[in-house]
């Protein structure tokens, strides 16, 4: 999981080259006030079937938005594809909306995935400077950038169309969903609320690796290995 580069929606230049009979006429400057909005594309890449889903929001790139995208993906795609899975392994960067130090990220995972959907969620964060080893970067985000290179993203529908049209010779399939909603920045989680999370740090690099379980379950045993029956993102 990760957030791709945010894009302004409007008649703006998009880096790259594309074949056309004449040059695209775009605005000289890319001022935000001239845009229809700023797209926040959050990607979920499932490595087993080489399938990606990009949730496009227009609000803040917050942990609440990231987990809402994952919860939507699980209900629409993950659970129907893997009906027996009750555990989820997430590979995420160490910073940003899904960062290892972000309290709201852990609280939302507990609330939206563990408690509401009954999932056991293990998260493994990449260390600082190692995010490019995340498969989503070169297997999903790279092909997307190539797909719309040189083409202005004038409307939300145009952006979604380019996302859905992204493919590779390896058989990548991409779904795109507009995720409406207002996700406010600056939300804080107190020490008392953090203490209620059913969170178990791993023995190795506990700040980067941990498991969250439904709060209705019994006291968990320490998780030191990835789940054997589950789904890797």
C-alpha positions in Angstrom: 0.0 0.0 0.0 1.1 3.5 -0.7 0.1 7.0 -1.9 1.1 7.9 -5.4 2.1 11.4 -6.3 -0.8 13.8 -6.0 -2.1 15.3 -9.2 -3.9 18.5 -10.1 -7.0 17.9 -12.2 -7.4 20.5 -14.9 -5.8 21.7 -18.1 -2.2 21.4 -17.0 0.9 20.0 -18.5 1.7 16.4 -17.6 5.3 15.3 -17.8 6.3 12.9 -20.5 5.9 12.5 -24.3 3.0 11.2 -26.3 2.2 10.8 -30.0 -0.3 13.3 -31.4 -1.0 15.3 -34.6 -0.5 18.6 -32.7 0.7 19.8 -29.3 -1.7 19.8 -26.4 -2.7 23.3 -25.5 -2.4 23.6 -21.7 -2.2 26.4 -19.1 1.2 28.1 -18.8 1.1 27.8 -15.0 -0.2 25.0 -12.8 -1.8 27.2 -10.1 -3.9 25.1 -7.7 -6.8 27.7 -7.7 -7.2 27.0 -11.5 -7.7 23.2 -10.9 -10.9 21.3 -10.5 -9.3 19.7 -7.4 -6.2 17.8 -6.3 -6.4 14.0 -6.7 -4.9 11.8 -4.0 -4.4 8.4 -5.6 -3.9 5.7 -2.9 -2.9 2.3 -4.3 -3.5 -1.3 -3.1 -1.4 -3.9 -4.9 -2.1 -7.6 -4.5 1.0 -9.5 -5.5 -0.5 -13.0 -6.0 -2.7 -12.0 -9.0 -0.7 -9.0 -10.1 -3.8 -6.8 -9.6 -3.9 -3.2 -8.4 -6.7 -1.0 -7.2 -6.3 2.8 -7.0 -8.6 4.8 -4.8 -8.8 8.5 -5.8 -9.7 10.9 -3.2 -10.0 14.7 -3.2 -9.5 15.4 0.5 -6.5 15.1 2.8 -4.0 12.2 2.5 -4.6 11.0 6.0 -4.4 7.6 7.7 -8.2 7.6 7.9 -8.4 7.8 4.1 -5.7 5.1 3.7 -7.5 2.6 5.9 -10.9 3.5 4.4 -9.4 2.6 1.0 -8.1 -0.7 2.3 -11.4 -1.5 4.0 -13.2 -0.8 0.7 -10.8 -3.0 -1.2 -11.2 -5.9 1.2 -15.0 -5.8 1.0 -15.1 -5.4 -2.8 -12.1 -7.5 -3.9 -10.1 -9.1 -1.2 -12.7 -11.1 0.6 -14.5 -12.4 -2.6 -11.1 -13.4 -4.0 -9.8 -15.1 -0.8 -13.0 -16.1 1.1 -11.0 -18.3 3.6 -8.5 -15.6 4.6 -8.8 -14.1 8.0 -5.4 -12.5 8.2 -3.8 -9.7 6.2 -0.1 -8.9 5.8 0.5 -5.3 4.7 3.8 -3.9 3.3 3.9 -0.2 3.8 6.4 2.7 3.8 7.8 4.0 7.1 6.3 7.5 6.6 3.3 9.3 5.2 -0.3 8.5 6.0 0.6 4.8 6.6 3.8 5.6 8.6 5.1 3.5 11.4 4.9 6.4 13.9 1.4 7.5 12.9 -1.0 6.7 15.7 -4.1 7.4 13.6 -2.9 4.7 11.2 -2.9 2.0 13.9 -6.1 3.2 15.5 -7.9 3.1 12.2 -6.6 -0.3 11.4 -7.9 -1.5 14.7 -11.3 0.1 14.2 -12.0 -0.3 10.5 -10.4 -3.7 9.8 -9.9 -5.6 13.0 -13.0 -4.7 15.0 -15.4 -4.1 12.1 -14.3 -6.8 9.7 -12.8 -9.4 12.1 -9.4 -9.4 10.4 -6.0 -10.0 12.1 -3.7 -7.4 10.5 0.1 -7.7 10.4 2.0 -4.6 9.2 5.7 -4.6 8.1 7.1 -1.1 7.4 10.1 -0.5 5.1 12.9 1.5 6.8 13.6 5.1 5.9 15.1 5.3 2.4 14.0 1.8 1.4 10.5 2.5 0.1 11.5 1.8 -3.5 11.8 -1.8 -2.6 8.0 -1.8 -2.0 6.6 -3.8 -5.0 3.8 -1.3 -5.5 6.3 1.3 -6.7 7.6 -0.5 -9.7 4.8 -3.0 -10.4 1.8 -0.5 -10.2 2.9 3.1 -9.9 5.5 2.9 -12.6 3.2 1.6 -15.3 0.5 4.1 -14.3 3.0 7.0 -14.8 3.9 5.6 -18.2 0.2 5.2 -19.2 -0.7 8.8 -18.8 2.7 10.4 -19.5 2.2 13.5 -21.7 -1.6 13.5 -21.4 -3.3 16.3 -19.4 -5.6 15.0 -16.7 -8.3 17.5 -17.4 -11.2 15.7 -15.6 -11.6 13.2 -12.8 -13.1 10.8 -15.4 -10.0 11.2 -17.6 -7.7 10.2 -14.7 -9.9 7.2 -13.8 -9.9 6.1 -17.4 -6.1 6.2 -17.6 -5.8 4.3 -14.4 -8.1 1.5 -15.6 -6.3 1.3 -18.9 -2.9 0.7 -17.4 -1.5 -2.7 -18.2 1.8 -4.5 -18.7 3.2 -7.5 -20.6 3.1 -9.4 -17.3 -0.7 -9.1 -17.2 -1.2 -6.2 -14.7 -4.9 -5.3 -14.2 -5.8 -2.0 -12.5 -9.2 -0.9 -11.1 -9.9 2.7 -10.2 -12.5 4.0 -7.8 -13.4 7.5 -6.8 -13.5 7.6 -3.0 -15.5 10.6 -1.9 -15.4 11.9 1.6 -13.7 14.6 3.8 -10.7 13.4 5.7 -9.5 16.1 8.1 -5.8 16.5 8.8 -4.4 17.1 12.3 -6.4 14.5 14.1 -4.7 13.2 17.2 -4.9 10.0 19.1 -4.4 10.1 22.9 -2.2 7.8 25.0 -5.4 6.4 26.6 -6.9 5.5 23.2 -3.6 3.9 22.1 -3.6 1.8 25.2 -6.9 0.2 24.2 -5.5 -1.2 20.9 -5.0 -4.9 20.7 -1.5 -4.4 19.3 1.4 -6.9 19.6 4.9 -5.6 18.5 7.1 -8.3 17.0 10.4 -9.4 18.6 12.4 -8.1 15.6 12.2 -4.4 14.9 9.0 -3.9 16.9 8.6 -0.2 15.8 8.3 -1.4 12.2 6.6 -4.8 12.6 3.4 -5.4 14.6 0.1 -7.3 14.6 -3.3 -6.0 15.4 -6.2 -8.3 16.3 -9.9 -7.8 17.0 -10.4 -6.4 20.5 -13.1 -9.0 21.2 -10.5 -11.8 20.9 -8.7 -13.3 23.8 -5.2 -12.0 24.8 -3.0 -12.7 21.8 0.3 -14.5 21.7 3.3 -12.5 20.3 3.4 -12.6 16.5 6.9 -13.1 15.3 6.3 -14.5 11.8 4.0 -13.4 8.9 0.6 -15.2 8.9 0.6 -18.6 7.1 -2.9 -18.3 5.9 -3.6 -14.8 4.6 -3.1 -12.3 1.9 0.0 -10.2 1.2 -0.3 -6.6 0.0 
